[in-house]
Amino acid sequence: MLRLGNAPLVLDPQTGILSGTPKEKDAGEYQVDIEVEIDGKGAYVQSFPLQVKPRGVPLLLERKD
């Protein structure tokens, strides 16, 4: 299980969806590093920034490929 402040982040192994519900006090910027090990293939890491904004701040979703 991953954690963001006191809020757990859950990575669904079937869908690859990362979910969680941060609290107001968790607002801030975080670096998320997810490591996956595949038997016989090695380990792979995916990293990305995550910004948690306080309530009332407009949400902007952005995906960079």
URGIKA-V943851 format. One record per pair of residues at least 12 apart in sequence whose ideal C-beta (glycine too) atoms are under 10 Angstrom apart, sorted by the first residue. I is the first residue (numbers start at 1). J is the second residue. D is the distance in Angstrom with one decimal. If there is no record, write none. Layout:
I	J	D
I	J	D
This chain:
1	20	9.5
2	18	7.8
2	20	7.8
2	30	10.0
2	32	7.2
2	33	9.1
2	34	7.5
3	20	8.6
3	26	9.7
3	30	10.0
4	18	10.0
4	20	6.0
4	21	9.4
4	22	5.4
4	23	9.3
4	26	5.8
4	28	9.2
4	30	6.0
4	32	8.0
4	50	7.2
4	52	6.8
5	20	9.8
5	22	6.2
5	23	6.7
5	24	10.0
5	25	6.6
5	26	3.5
5	27	8.8
5	28	8.0
5	30	8.4
5	52	7.9
6	22	8.5
6	23	6.5
6	25	7.9
6	26	7.0
7	20	5.2
7	21	6.0
7	22	4.4
7	23	5.9
7	25	9.5
7	26	5.7
7	52	8.8
8	20	5.8
8	21	8.9
8	22	9.8
9	21	9.5
9	22	8.7
9	30	9.6
9	32	7.6
9	34	9.4
9	50	8.8
11	32	9.9
11	34	6.4
11	36	9.0
13	36	9.1
16	34	9.5
16	36	9.8
16	46	9.7
18	32	7.6
18	34	7.6
18	46	10.0
18	48	9.4
18	50	8.8
20	50	9.9
20	52	9.7
22	50	9.3
22	52	4.8
22	53	9.6
23	52	9.1
24	52	9.3
24	54	6.1
24	55	6.3
25	52	9.8
25	54	9.4
26	52	5.3
26	54	9.6
27	51	8.7
27	52	5.1
27	53	6.1
27	54	4.6
27	55	8.8
27	57	8.4
28	50	9.4
28	51	7.7
28	52	6.1
28	53	9.1
28	54	9.5
29	49	6.4
29	50	7.4
29	51	5.1
29	52	7.8
29	53	9.8
30	48	9.6
30	49	7.2
30	50	4.7
30	51	7.6
30	52	7.1
31	47	6.6
31	48	7.8
31	49	6.0
31	50	7.6
32	46	8.5
32	47	6.8
32	48	5.6
32	49	7.4
32	50	5.0
33	45	5.9
33	46	7.6
33	47	4.7
33	48	8.5
34	46	4.9
34	47	7.6
34	48	8.5
35	47	9.5
48	63	9.8
48	64	8.4
49	64	9.9
